[in-house]
Amino acid sequence: MLLAAAAALCFTGTAQSQQMCNGSFPNLITDVCYDCIFPISIMGGFVNLGGSSEDYSTGVSGAPICICTNNLGVGTPVSLWEPRYMVDTTNKPGCMPLLGGIDINTPYNAAEYGGEKTTTGALKGKRKSAFMHVNEYVNPIMTALGVVVNNPCLDNRSFDVPFLSWADPTWNDDALSLMLTPYAYPFAGVPSVAAELPDAISATVGFPMEILFWVAGAWGPMYPLNGNVAIANTPEQVSHLMIARLFAKMHAAGAGQATAGQEALNSCGALGVPQLVMDKRQYKTNRVFPFPDNLCTPIGRPLPFQEIGAARPQDKDYGYIVFQRKDCCATTSLAN
């Protein structure tokens, strides 16, 4: 028995150590679905570009001008979906698919490999769970490409890597993760399952329901904000859920901002205002690796089209561009 157990451990360790890190740098010209930027509204809706594209009401005033007291500026309201982030998901700690598939030696959690696990219960039959790592990159594409120069509404930050799940001690620990969001305890179990269907329906026909912040529609429960997924249907579903949880986690930690709504507009800045409980409507994804899906996917939307050809056995790593809804006051300063 001991020999068998030792052999099994050796086999598992060997299999994990041989796991490849696949990836490629996204082509920002051809891989990104730029239709996801639309609709663009200017002057409170007086000018609309791409009006047939999906959007939701952020409650912003329809006034054609806006005023900023923080920089003595007056301008015009502008709304759009800005491609601000890249996110990749992987089973291998230290693997960074969207950085060309580089594989770094992690000083922490080096043995915490992701993957799927099937268990058999006495009453519920077989159930598949999963664990996955995620990396976040700040990469404002429109600024990086120089499409618009010196625009106060666009994120002008340089490339950065604000989150690596292998470096987060809560990413594989449910109890530790819930300490960050104690308000999520009442929504575990039945309340979570009951809210998934209406949220999924809402996301199917448009965008998810802001009030149901504890679920991610058809993707599963939002909490705990880590890599453990109790019910894993497909790799694409798990991967999308990792994105939703990542941004909910960044908001809960005070590192995520709301860029849509009247308060964001009045802030007259490109980065938005703090928002501890994420309004999940403000994000949508576009897969660029292992191959582009050319789709704009709000959080919680069922993924039948995204999953076409995306569940190949060799695909363990995925990469996405994340668009964020933005309401901004494009100002001309009066201070000088």
Rosetta silent file (secondary structure, phi, psi, omega in degrees, C-alpha in Angstrom):
SEQUENCE: MLLAAAAALCFTGTAQSQQMCNGSFPNLITDVCYDCIFPISIMGGFVNLGGSSEDYSTGVSGAPICICTNNLGVGTPVSLWEPRYMVDTTNKPGCMPLLGGIDINTPYNAAEYGGEKTTTGALKGKRKSAFMHVNEYVNPIMTALGVVVNNPCLDNRSFDVPFLSWADPTWNDDALSLMLTPYAYPFAGVPSVAAELPDAISATVGFPMEILFWVAGAWGPMYPLNGNVAIANTPEQVSHLMIARLFAKMHAAGAGQATAGQEALNSCGALGVPQLVMDKRQYKTNRVFPFPDNLCTPIGRPLPFQEIGAARPQDKDYGYIVFQRKDCCATTSLAN
SCORE:     score description
SCORE:     0.000 S_00000001
   1 L     0.000  -43.771 -179.983    0.000    0.000    0.000 S_00000001
   2 H   -64.223  -39.868  178.673    2.782    2.421    0.897 S_00000001
   3 H   -64.617  -39.825  179.868    4.598    1.630   -2.332 S_00000001
   4 H   -64.856  -42.807  179.201    1.420    2.164   -4.312 S_00000001
   5 H   -64.173  -41.396  178.959    0.759    5.480   -2.607 S_00000001
   6 H   -63.445  -40.651  178.913    4.333    6.591   -3.209 S_00000001
   7 H   -63.800  -40.095  179.511    4.087    5.609   -6.851 S_00000001
   8 H   -64.487  -41.287  179.114    0.841    7.546   -7.204 S_00000001
   9 H   -64.613  -40.875  178.906    2.400   10.636   -5.650 S_00000001
  10 H   -63.552  -41.506 -179.328    5.404   10.388   -7.935 S_00000001
  11 H   -64.736  -42.985  179.547    3.162   10.021  -10.979 S_00000001
  12 H   -63.820  -45.423  179.903    1.048   13.014   -9.960 S_00000001
  13 H   -62.180  -40.063  179.295    4.080   15.155   -9.283 S_00000001
  14 H   -65.167  -42.237 -179.516    5.651   14.177  -12.590 S_00000001
  15 H   -62.859  -40.885 -179.624    2.462   14.943  -14.486 S_00000001
  16 H   -69.480  -39.790 -178.080    2.187   18.349  -12.866 S_00000001
  17 H   -67.179  -24.729 -179.885    5.842   19.187  -13.384 S_00000001
  18 L   -90.937   -1.660 -179.627    5.486   18.370  -17.076 S_00000001
  19 L   -64.185  129.130 -175.649    2.396   20.527  -17.516 S_00000001
  20 L   -83.504  155.539  172.335    3.080   23.042  -20.236 S_00000001
  21 L  -109.748  106.599 -178.630    2.447   26.765  -20.128 S_00000001
  22 L   -98.001  150.964  177.960    0.895   27.758  -23.433 S_00000001
  23 L   171.673  174.028  175.586    0.323   31.286  -24.589 S_00000001
  24 L  -162.602  153.126  175.004    1.018   34.092  -27.002 S_00000001
  25 L   -70.164  130.316 -179.955    1.026   37.864  -27.004 S_00000001
  26 L   -68.918  142.362  173.064   -2.345   39.059  -28.321 S_00000001
  27 L   -81.864  109.365 -173.759   -2.365   40.953  -31.575 S_00000001
  28 L   -70.654   -9.052  177.857   -4.023   44.184  -30.500 S_00000001
  29 L   -92.301  -45.784 -171.257   -5.039   44.934  -34.082 S_00000001
  30 L  -103.294  -24.016 -173.581   -6.615   41.663  -35.217 S_00000001
  31 L   -87.417  -24.302 -173.886   -7.463   39.696  -32.059 S_00000001
  32 L   -87.524  135.805  177.120   -9.518   42.287  -30.179 S_00000001
  33 L   -85.060   94.602 -175.862  -13.218   42.706  -30.937 S_00000001
  34 H   -74.505   -9.285  171.687  -13.378   46.490  -31.244 S_00000001
  35 H   -62.922  -22.681 -178.346  -17.127   46.343  -31.766 S_00000001
  36 H   -68.319  -15.059  177.759  -17.236   45.876  -27.988 S_00000001
  37 H   -68.439  -28.988 -176.036  -16.296   49.554  -27.550 S_00000001
  38 L   -84.121  156.907    3.660  -19.729   50.576  -28.823 S_00000001
  39 L   -80.049  151.983  173.825  -22.124   52.167  -28.262 S_00000001
  40 E  -110.113  125.707 -179.449  -20.398   55.519  -27.845 S_00000001
  41 E  -117.015  135.726 -179.109  -22.585   58.360  -26.621 S_00000001
  42 E  -128.449  142.393  177.864  -21.579   62.032  -26.706 S_00000001
  43 L    59.879   46.669  175.483  -23.303   65.098  -25.228 S_00000001
  44 L    66.777   26.867  178.765  -25.808   63.121  -23.190 S_00000001
  45 L    97.401   -0.334  178.307  -26.950   61.019  -26.116 S_00000001
  46 L   -63.653  -34.451  175.196  -27.221   63.852  -28.637 S_00000001
  47 E  -120.344  124.621  179.492  -24.641   61.957  -30.717 S_00000001
  48 E  -125.488  130.458  176.058  -24.737   58.154  -30.704 S_00000001
  49 E  -116.585  129.706 -178.924  -22.320   55.844  -32.485 S_00000001
  50 L    68.001   44.279 -174.927  -23.109   52.152  -32.750 S_00000001
  51 L   -63.698  -19.407 -179.529  -26.531   52.586  -31.213 S_00000001
  52 L   -81.720   -8.651 -179.840  -27.541   49.002  -31.990 S_00000001
  53 L   -73.240  159.411 -176.635  -24.828   47.612  -29.696 S_00000001
  54 L   -72.626  139.832  176.862  -25.703   46.306  -26.245 S_00000001
  55 L  -158.657  173.047  176.852  -25.679   48.716  -23.337 S_00000001
  56 L  -137.658  161.034 -179.180  -27.481   49.415  -20.076 S_00000001
  57 L   -79.218  125.269  178.884  -28.716   52.527  -18.324 S_00000001
  58 L   -98.377    0.758  178.894  -26.209   53.892  -15.826 S_00000001
  59 L    79.628   14.481 -179.151  -28.541   56.606  -14.536 S_00000001
  60 L   -76.851  142.572  177.448  -26.453   59.453  -15.934 S_00000001
  61 L   -59.875  147.596  179.608  -28.179   62.752  -16.619 S_00000001
  62 L   -87.272   12.865 -179.539  -28.967   63.484  -20.257 S_00000001
  63 L   -63.467  142.502 -177.466  -27.548   67.012  -20.057 S_00000001
  64 L   -79.205   -8.859  178.017  -25.284   67.894  -23.012 S_00000001
  65 L  -130.204  158.601  176.677  -22.632   69.531  -20.805 S_00000001
  66 E  -138.535  152.927 -176.538  -20.884   68.613  -17.567 S_00000001
  67 E  -127.535  135.201  178.309  -18.894   70.673  -15.094 S_00000001
  68 E  -112.664  119.865  179.473  -15.968   69.607  -12.936 S_00000001
  69 L   -82.004  -20.699 -176.171  -15.303   71.604   -9.802 S_00000001
  70 L   -73.229  -26.092  177.788  -12.073   69.757   -9.017 S_00000001
  71 L  -130.161   18.829  179.043  -10.230   71.204  -12.029 S_00000001
  72 L    50.280   52.320 -178.074  -12.512   74.107  -13.002 S_00000001
  73 E  -120.556  151.637  173.560  -13.417   72.420  -16.242 S_00000001
  74 E  -127.400  142.306 -176.105  -16.470   72.306  -18.431 S_00000001
  75 E  -161.562 -161.396 -178.638  -17.006   69.657  -21.048 S_00000001
  76 E  -119.107  139.489  177.259  -19.282   67.150  -22.692 S_00000001
  77 E   -68.239  136.948  177.568  -20.404   63.786  -21.290 S_00000001
  78 E  -131.962  136.506  174.664  -18.951   60.785  -23.107 S_00000001
  79 E  -131.121  142.557  179.356  -19.783   57.131  -22.573 S_00000001
  80 E  -165.229  176.296  172.999  -18.142   54.070  -24.088 S_00000001
  81 E  -107.676  111.773 -176.043  -16.744   50.635  -23.264 S_00000001
  82 E   -95.867  129.663  173.907  -12.988   50.954  -22.776 S_00000001
  83 E   -76.452  100.012 -170.876  -10.660   47.934  -23.202 S_00000001
  84 E  -106.186  -29.628 -170.136   -8.653   48.429  -20.009 S_00000001
  85 E  -128.866  155.748  164.748   -7.493   45.028  -18.815 S_00000001
  86 E  -117.565  141.677  177.706   -6.130   41.704  -19.926 S_00000001
  87 E  -136.114  133.527  171.701   -6.829   38.616  -17.843 S_00000001
  88 E  -124.926  151.693 -179.521   -5.558   35.094  -18.334 S_00000001
  89 E  -123.330  146.315 -173.857   -6.502   31.896  -16.542 S_00000001
  90 E  -157.706  159.568  174.665   -4.375   28.810  -16.154 S_00000001
  91 L   -90.816  -11.386 -172.487   -3.941   25.598  -14.194 S_00000001
  92 L  -107.960  116.909  177.928   -0.224   26.163  -13.659 S_00000001
  93 L   -61.756  132.920 -178.614    0.957   28.617  -10.997 S_00000001
  94 L    93.467  -10.181  178.415    3.417   31.055  -12.529 S_00000001
  95 E   -81.043  133.317 -178.997    2.128   30.564  -16.062 S_00000001
  96 E  -127.900   84.189 -173.200    1.303   33.818  -17.858 S_00000001
  97 H   -56.594  -41.602 -175.571   -0.406   32.918  -21.165 S_00000001
  98 H   -80.610   -1.000  172.201   -0.953   36.466  -22.452 S_00000001
  99 H  -105.093   35.736  177.793    2.721   37.339  -21.930 S_00000001
 100 L    83.600   10.030 -179.581    3.756   34.813  -24.532 S_00000001
 101 L    79.280   27.311  177.455    3.356   31.835  -22.238 S_00000001
 102 E   -68.631  147.568 -175.407    6.258   32.697  -19.956 S_00000001
 103 E  -126.831  107.719 -177.258    6.517   30.420  -16.948 S_00000001
 104 L   -96.041  151.963  175.456    8.069   31.879  -13.804 S_00000001
 105 L   -81.077  112.286 -175.270    9.286   29.957  -10.774 S_00000001
 106 L   -83.582  133.153  177.137    6.874   30.949   -8.031 S_00000001
 107 L   -76.343  -14.018 -179.973    8.245   31.339   -4.497 S_00000001
 108 L  -130.250  149.490  173.726    4.791   30.549   -3.081 S_00000001
 109 L    52.340   34.237 -178.047    2.119   27.955   -3.856 S_00000001
 110 L   -64.842  -24.329 -178.568    4.313   26.328   -6.488 S_00000001
 111 L   -96.315    1.173 -177.613    2.506   23.006   -5.982 S_00000001
 112 L   -84.294   72.890  179.553   -1.015   24.482   -6.125 S_00000001
 113 L   -77.675  147.383  174.848   -1.903   23.252   -9.592 S_00000001
 114 L   -87.196  177.825  179.629   -5.356   23.788  -10.981 S_00000001
 115 E   150.013 -179.801  179.922   -7.560   21.247  -12.646 S_00000001
 116 E  -104.954  150.226  179.479  -10.836   19.413  -12.436 S_00000001
 117 E  -137.679  129.834  179.816  -11.859   16.840   -9.866 S_00000001
 118 E  -106.745  126.944  177.514  -14.809   14.449  -10.073 S_00000001
 119 E  -120.055  153.555 -179.948  -16.411   13.149   -6.888 S_00000001
 120 E  -115.908  120.174  178.747  -19.227   10.668   -6.423 S_00000001
 121 E   -99.687  161.226 -177.555  -21.875   11.336   -3.792 S_00000001
 122 L   -67.391  -33.956 -175.379  -24.356    8.903   -2.312 S_00000001
 123 L  -111.839  -35.624 -171.678  -27.397   10.882   -3.491 S_00000001
 124 L   -94.053   -0.299  179.983  -26.269   13.439   -6.047 S_00000001
 125 E    72.559 -153.182 -177.354  -24.168   11.179   -8.239 S_00000001
 126 E   -79.246  140.898  177.854  -21.017   12.487   -9.868 S_00000001
 127 E  -137.665  136.136 -177.476  -20.042   16.112   -9.433 S_00000001
 128 E  -106.893  126.487  175.659  -17.149   17.956  -11.026 S_00000001
 129 E  -115.767  171.998 -176.345  -15.309   20.711   -9.169 S_00000001
 130 E  -154.469  161.921  173.141  -12.329   22.777  -10.266 S_00000001
 131 E  -139.506  138.723 -175.495   -9.545   25.103   -9.198 S_00000001
 132 L  -147.222  146.706  175.381   -7.886   27.674  -11.456 S_00000001
 133 E   -94.647  160.488 -178.615   -5.289   30.432  -11.287 S_00000001
 134 E  -146.883  144.948  175.556   -5.725   33.908  -12.749 S_00000001
 135 E  -126.323  139.903  178.293   -3.479   36.860  -13.634 S_00000001
 136 E  -115.000  137.996  178.069   -4.587   40.451  -14.185 S_00000001
 137 E  -127.574  130.888  170.121   -2.800   42.991  -16.378 S_00000001
 138 E   -82.396  117.719 -178.578   -3.502   46.704  -16.685 S_00000001
 139 L  -151.039   75.391 -179.616   -3.197   47.370  -20.411 S_00000001
 140 L   -63.444  103.072 -169.112   -5.377   50.250  -21.680 S_00000001
 141 H   -64.419  -41.419 -176.692   -5.339   49.308  -25.350 S_00000001
 142 H   -65.051  -33.866  175.505   -6.585   52.601  -26.800 S_00000001
 143 H   -73.894  -41.678 -179.132   -3.831   54.466  -24.959 S_00000001
 144 H   -62.004  -36.626 -179.588   -1.220   51.848  -25.841 S_00000001
 145 L   -83.511   -9.999 -178.995   -2.062   52.105  -29.536 S_00000001
 146 L    69.829   28.237 -179.461   -2.136   55.901  -29.448 S_00000001
 147 L   -62.975  -43.881  177.715   -5.621   55.968  -30.950 S_00000001
 148 L  -129.862  131.219 -176.337   -6.495   59.071  -28.946 S_00000001
 149 L  -105.443  135.797  175.704   -3.841   61.296  -27.396 S_00000001
 150 L    56.597   40.488  176.682   -4.283   63.267  -24.158 S_00000001
 151 L   -92.608  121.683 -176.513   -7.909   62.308  -23.727 S_00000001
 152 L   -67.007  -13.017 -177.354   -8.987   62.854  -20.099 S_00000001
 153 L   -91.044  -13.481 -176.441  -11.527   60.041  -20.385 S_00000001
 154 L   -99.084  141.588  176.750   -9.112   57.253  -21.306 S_00000001
 155 L   -63.618  119.118 -177.972   -7.018   55.278  -18.858 S_00000001
 156 L  -109.483   21.136  177.875   -3.432   56.417  -19.460 S_00000001
 157 L   -69.516  153.271  174.905   -1.690   54.071  -17.058 S_00000001
 158 L   -79.846  166.701  179.344    1.332   52.109  -18.188 S_00000001
 159 L   -58.149  136.807 -178.352    1.314   48.334  -18.414 S_00000001
 160 E  -151.933  160.976  177.690    1.180   46.740  -14.969 S_00000001
 161 E  -122.999   88.240 -174.348    0.467   43.402  -13.295 S_00000001
 162 E   -79.377  -17.847 -176.132   -1.668   44.181  -10.222 S_00000001
 163 E  -146.446  129.856  172.826   -2.763   40.640   -9.361 S_00000001
 164 E  -129.299  118.453 -171.941   -1.220   37.157   -9.500 S_00000001
 165 H   -64.535  -30.795 -178.876   -3.325   34.491   -7.826 S_00000001
 166 H   -65.491  -21.474  179.618   -0.369   32.323   -6.815 S_00000001
 167 H   -90.391   -0.488 -177.521    0.830   35.210   -4.613 S_00000001
 168 L  -102.063  112.854 -178.100   -2.557   35.532   -2.873 S_00000001
 169 L   -66.166  -14.799  179.846   -2.874   33.319    0.238 S_00000001
 170 L   -89.976   -8.146 -171.320   -6.679   33.502    0.046 S_00000001
 171 L   -69.471  -22.726  178.348   -6.944   32.168   -3.509 S_00000001
 172 L  -119.569   20.578 -176.905   -7.026   28.528   -2.425 S_00000001
 173 L  -134.436  107.242 -176.391   -8.608   28.988    1.007 S_00000001
 174 H   -62.749  -46.332 -176.737  -12.388   29.500    1.234 S_00000001
 175 H   -63.564  -43.483  179.897  -12.465   30.469    4.911 S_00000001
 176 H   -67.177  -36.747  179.775   -9.644   32.970    4.553 S_00000001
 177 H   -65.621  -39.712 -178.088  -11.199   34.408    1.404 S_00000001
 178 H   -69.524  -16.533  176.171  -14.566   34.998    3.083 S_00000001
 179 L   -65.556  -27.122  177.665  -12.858   37.101    5.754 S_00000001
 180 L   -73.117  -28.745 -177.132  -12.459   39.787    3.089 S_00000001
 181 L  -131.021   69.161 -179.261  -16.198   39.724    2.369 S_00000001
 182 H   -61.345  -22.056  178.780  -18.067   38.764    5.566 S_00000001
 183 H   -69.001   -9.447 -178.251  -21.267   40.122    4.002 S_00000001
 184 H   -85.081  -14.848 -177.671  -21.213   37.133    1.619 S_00000001
 185 H   -55.839  -45.203 -177.545  -21.921   34.522    4.337 S_00000001
 186 H   -64.838  -15.423 -174.544  -25.744   34.878    4.226 S_00000001
 187 H  -100.120    8.184  178.026  -25.758   34.233    0.481 S_00000001
 188 L   -76.161  153.652  175.265  -24.031   30.858    0.531 S_00000001
 189 L    77.034 -128.258 -172.393  -25.937   27.732   -0.452 S_00000001
 190 H   -58.707  -45.277  179.294  -29.606   27.989   -1.403 S_00000001
 191 H   -58.020  -34.530  179.320  -29.769   31.816   -1.831 S_00000001
 192 H   -68.452  -48.787 -178.740  -26.904   31.611   -4.293 S_00000001
 193 H   -62.613  -41.070 -177.430  -28.399   28.806   -6.358 S_00000001
 194 H   -65.452  -28.574 -176.843  -31.846   30.436   -6.387 S_00000001
 195 H   -87.502  -14.039 -174.838  -30.449   33.707   -7.751 S_00000001
 196 H   -66.380  -41.385 -176.351  -28.384   32.200  -10.564 S_00000001
 197 H   -64.581  -53.242  178.976  -31.291   31.501  -12.933 S_00000001
 198 H   -61.646  -34.005  178.637  -32.886   34.989  -12.980 S_00000001
 199 H   -68.032  -39.395  178.426  -29.445   36.560  -13.233 S_00000001
 200 H   -65.455  -40.128  178.484  -28.539   34.270  -16.140 S_00000001
 201 H   -63.811  -43.911  179.130  -31.792   35.115  -17.923 S_00000001
 202 H   -61.649  -41.625  179.805  -31.156   38.829  -17.456 S_00000001
 203 H   -70.415  -27.088  179.617  -27.600   38.465  -18.798 S_00000001
 204 H   -67.398  -41.432 -176.845  -28.861   36.441  -21.763 S_00000001
 205 H   -93.551   -6.894 -178.988  -31.127   39.210  -23.022 S_00000001
 206 L  -173.820 -103.144 -178.096  -28.896   42.072  -21.917 S_00000001
 207 L  -130.239  158.779 -178.648  -26.891   42.533  -18.743 S_00000001
 208 L   -67.213  173.210 -177.576  -26.945   40.869  -15.307 S_00000001
 209 L   -91.974  120.103 -177.142  -28.903   42.209  -12.350 S_00000001
 210 L   -58.233  -37.871 -174.900  -26.897   44.599  -10.202 S_00000001
 211 L   -66.007  -26.759 -179.978  -28.875   43.746   -7.070 S_00000001
 212 L   -90.903   63.568 -172.598  -27.869   40.056   -7.276 S_00000001
 213 L   -71.291  -15.302 -174.339  -24.226   40.820   -6.558 S_00000001
 214 L   -89.526    2.573  177.070  -23.522   37.415   -4.994 S_00000001
 215 E  -131.612  160.666  176.181  -23.937   35.422   -8.217 S_00000001
 216 L  -121.038   48.146  175.796  -22.480   35.514  -11.705 S_00000001
 217 H    55.067 -128.813 -177.616  -25.498   34.209  -13.573 S_00000001
 218 H   -71.515   -8.507 -179.370  -24.843   31.078  -15.617 S_00000001
 219 H   -83.168  -23.522  178.045  -21.213   31.073  -14.542 S_00000001
 220 L   125.676 -170.642 -179.063  -21.951   30.198  -10.913 S_00000001
 221 E   -71.509  141.653 -179.782  -21.692   31.754   -7.432 S_00000001
 222 L   -74.280  -31.713 -175.943  -19.557   34.872   -7.070 S_00000001
 223 L  -111.601  149.861    1.112  -18.349   33.946   -3.583 S_00000001
 224 L   -72.455  155.837 -176.031  -15.935   32.927   -2.207 S_00000001
 225 L   -83.968   68.210  178.625  -13.653   35.218   -4.190 S_00000001
 226 L  -148.559 -166.671 -173.673  -11.033   32.627   -4.985 S_00000001
 227 L   -89.983    2.871 -179.298  -10.153   29.867   -7.443 S_00000001
 228 E   -87.388  123.598  179.352  -12.307   27.102   -5.958 S_00000001
 229 E  -119.225  115.633 -174.504  -15.378   26.251   -8.041 S_00000001
 230 L   -69.688  -36.085  179.781  -17.768   23.760   -6.449 S_00000001
 231 L  -125.648  108.437 -178.104  -19.656   22.976   -9.663 S_00000001
 232 L  -109.744  116.678  179.673  -17.577   23.057  -12.835 S_00000001
 233 L   -90.533  -52.829  179.896  -19.409   22.461  -16.092 S_00000001
 234 L  -140.239  157.923  176.319  -16.842   23.425  -18.728 S_00000001
 235 H   -58.798  -35.837 -179.925  -13.343   24.984  -18.715 S_00000001
 236 H   -66.485  -38.620  177.704  -14.747   28.087  -20.410 S_00000001
 237 H   -64.762  -45.075  179.453  -17.375   28.506  -17.676 S_00000001
 238 H   -63.315  -42.344 -178.962  -14.762   28.149  -14.935 S_00000001
 239 H   -62.101  -44.062  178.143  -12.432   30.545  -16.724 S_00000001
 240 H   -65.905  -37.954  178.530  -15.121   33.219  -17.043 S_00000001
 241 H   -63.728  -35.030  176.805  -16.095   32.788  -13.395 S_00000001
 242 H   -61.006  -38.795  179.114  -12.460   33.413  -12.438 S_00000001
 243 H   -64.659  -46.813 -179.913  -12.629   36.767  -14.232 S_00000001
 244 H   -60.412  -44.670 -179.711  -15.819   37.788  -12.430 S_00000001
 245 H   -66.859  -37.644  178.666  -14.397   36.798   -9.057 S_00000001
 246 H   -57.808  -49.963 -176.971  -11.112   38.553   -9.755 S_00000001
 247 H   -71.783  -33.763  174.236  -12.763   41.911  -10.372 S_00000001
 248 H   -63.125  -36.788  179.087  -15.183   41.450   -7.465 S_00000001
 249 H   -67.780  -42.527  179.325  -12.147   40.758   -5.289 S_00000001
 250 H   -63.771  -38.390  176.448  -10.321   43.854   -6.491 S_00000001
 251 H   -64.632  -46.809 -177.833  -13.392   45.965   -5.717 S_00000001
 252 H   -61.895  -29.850  179.920  -13.779   44.410   -2.255 S_00000001
 253 L   -85.050   -1.150 -179.935  -10.123   45.157   -1.527 S_00000001
 254 L    85.300    8.369 -178.122  -10.574   48.800   -2.518 S_00000001
 255 L  -101.584   -1.585  179.314   -8.508   48.437   -5.694 S_00000001
 256 L  -109.863  142.023 -177.243  -11.438   48.413   -8.132 S_00000001
 257 E  -118.982  150.392  171.438  -13.265   51.517   -9.286 S_00000001
 258 E   -88.838  126.320 -179.787  -16.685   52.215  -10.720 S_00000001
 259 L  -111.881    3.786  179.364  -16.348   54.094  -13.988 S_00000001
 260 L  -119.454  146.162  178.852  -20.045   54.188  -14.899 S_00000001
 261 L   112.890  169.661 -175.575  -22.801   56.295  -13.375 S_00000001
 262 H   -63.613  -39.532 -179.222  -23.370   59.888  -12.327 S_00000001
 263 H   -64.334  -40.987  177.512  -20.793   59.799   -9.535 S_00000001
 264 H   -65.149  -39.883  178.118  -18.116   58.547  -11.924 S_00000001
 265 H   -61.971  -44.254 -177.950  -19.090   61.240  -14.439 S_00000001
 266 H   -69.308  -22.129 -179.818  -18.880   63.954  -11.800 S_00000001
 267 H   -69.587  -21.708  176.050  -15.451   62.733  -10.683 S_00000001
 268 L    53.827   42.534  177.006  -14.095   63.918  -14.048 S_00000001
 269 L  -138.618  159.830 -176.570  -11.330   61.349  -14.040 S_00000001
 270 L   -81.136  -17.654 -173.543  -10.392   58.358  -16.151 S_00000001
 271 L   -94.413  -15.274  176.911  -10.020   55.937  -13.242 S_00000001
 272 L    91.665 -163.158 -177.664  -13.473   56.271  -11.674 S_00000001
 273 E  -124.730  153.820 -178.798  -14.581   56.234   -8.041 S_00000001
 274 E   -59.912  144.484  178.743  -14.191   53.569   -5.324 S_00000001
 275 L  -151.696  105.485 -173.510  -16.846   50.848   -5.232 S_00000001
 276 L   -74.124  -36.271  175.718  -16.471   48.049   -2.679 S_00000001
 277 L  -104.214  113.296 -170.852  -19.347   45.889   -3.956 S_00000001
 278 L   -64.711  133.575  166.283  -18.868   45.516   -7.685 S_00000001
 279 L   -84.250  101.467 -171.470  -21.581   46.475  -10.127 S_00000001
 280 H   -68.831  -12.608  179.621  -20.991   43.494  -12.409 S_00000001
 281 H   -66.363  -22.240 -171.455  -22.853   45.121  -15.301 S_00000001
 282 H   -82.137    1.524 -179.928  -19.873   47.376  -16.040 S_00000001
 283 E  -121.065  144.506  168.415  -17.620   44.574  -17.316 S_00000001
 284 E  -146.791  153.433 -171.094  -17.678   42.392  -20.408 S_00000001
 285 E  -113.318  158.558  175.768  -15.104   39.989  -21.821 S_00000001
 286 E  -144.331  111.745 -177.394  -13.620   39.139  -25.198 S_00000001
 287 E   -72.788  135.346  177.329  -11.492   35.985  -25.504 S_00000001
 288 E  -121.681   -9.672  178.156   -8.242   36.392  -27.456 S_00000001
 289 E  -145.999  138.509    9.721   -6.453   33.127  -26.543 S_00000001
 290 L   -74.886  -16.213  171.546   -6.191   30.289  -27.534 S_00000001
 291 L  -153.711  149.315 -175.826   -8.149   31.881  -30.370 S_00000001
 292 L   -65.267  143.087  176.097  -10.383   34.960  -30.549 S_00000001
 293 L  -100.146  -11.541  178.007  -14.124   34.511  -30.078 S_00000001
 294 L    54.516   37.251 -178.935  -15.052   37.953  -31.525 S_00000001
 295 L  -130.322  152.301  173.794  -17.810   38.270  -28.924 S_00000001
 296 L  -108.531  114.110 -170.678  -18.684   40.735  -26.164 S_00000001
 297 E  -116.940  106.992  174.369  -19.785   38.725  -23.141 S_00000001
 298 E   -65.366  157.666  179.172  -21.360   40.382  -20.078 S_00000001
 299 L   -60.539  131.004  175.042  -20.838   38.693  -16.722 S_00000001
 300 L    92.376   -6.599 -178.745  -23.191   35.766  -16.213 S_00000001
 301 L   -72.869  136.557  174.453  -24.276   35.236  -19.826 S_00000001
 302 L   -55.034  151.184 -167.910  -24.529   31.561  -20.923 S_00000001
 303 L  -116.499   37.434 -177.129  -21.557   30.558  -23.069 S_00000001
 304 L   -63.381  -39.074 -178.778  -22.737   28.225  -25.870 S_00000001
 305 L   -76.936  -35.581  178.842  -21.120   30.268  -28.656 S_00000001
 306 L   -67.173  -27.859 -175.495  -17.941   30.983  -26.698 S_00000001
 307 L   -85.997   -5.688  179.214  -17.491   27.272  -26.014 S_00000001
 308 L   -63.506  113.531  179.464  -17.579   26.220  -29.666 S_00000001
 309 L    74.048    5.602 -174.449  -14.182   24.610  -30.217 S_00000001
 310 L   -98.727    3.227 -176.944  -12.876   26.003  -26.930 S_00000001
 311 L  -114.450   37.391  177.337  -12.839   22.785  -24.911 S_00000001
 312 L   -68.023  146.062 -177.622  -10.028   20.974  -26.697 S_00000001
 313 L   -57.189  -31.450 -177.203   -8.046   18.659  -24.402 S_00000001
 314 L   -80.227  -10.361 -177.495   -4.845   20.617  -24.997 S_00000001
 315 L   -89.731  104.894  176.486   -6.389   23.945  -23.978 S_00000001
 316 L  -117.186   -5.407 -176.492   -5.689   24.588  -20.302 S_00000001
 317 L  -127.131  138.918 -177.113   -4.869   28.285  -20.591 S_00000001
 318 E  -135.810  151.516  179.296   -7.148   31.126  -21.687 S_00000001
 319 E  -136.561  144.306 -173.935   -6.735   34.846  -22.266 S_00000001
 320 E  -139.860  150.070  164.060   -9.246   37.702  -22.414 S_00000001
 321 E   -97.339  134.381 -179.547   -9.560   41.422  -22.993 S_00000001
 322 E  -112.580  122.677  178.136  -11.874   42.999  -20.409 S_00000001
 323 E   -96.551  141.708  177.709  -13.920   46.059  -21.355 S_00000001
 324 E  -123.621  132.846  179.402  -15.263   48.412  -18.688 S_00000001
 325 E   -66.376  136.420 -175.071  -18.243   50.742  -19.115 S_00000001
 326 E  -136.062  130.107  167.878  -17.241   54.358  -18.713 S_00000001
 327 E  -113.350  124.292 -173.466  -19.103   57.626  -18.169 S_00000001
 328 E  -143.590  153.525  175.701  -16.733   60.564  -18.325 S_00000001
 329 E  -102.724  107.117  178.488  -16.703   64.326  -18.669 S_00000001
 330 E   -78.735  101.151 -168.421  -14.384   65.284  -21.531 S_00000001
 331 E  -102.955  158.707  166.728  -13.316   68.654  -20.210 S_00000001
 332 E  -118.871  115.563 -173.218  -11.442   71.713  -21.328 S_00000001
 333 E   -64.916  139.909  177.169   -9.804   73.263  -18.304 S_00000001
 334 L  -105.228    5.667 -173.181  -10.672   76.870  -17.447 S_00000001
 335 L   -74.388  -26.104 -175.994   -7.967   77.191  -14.821 S_00000001
 336 L   -95.788    0.000    0.000   -5.316   78.630  -17.123 S_00000001
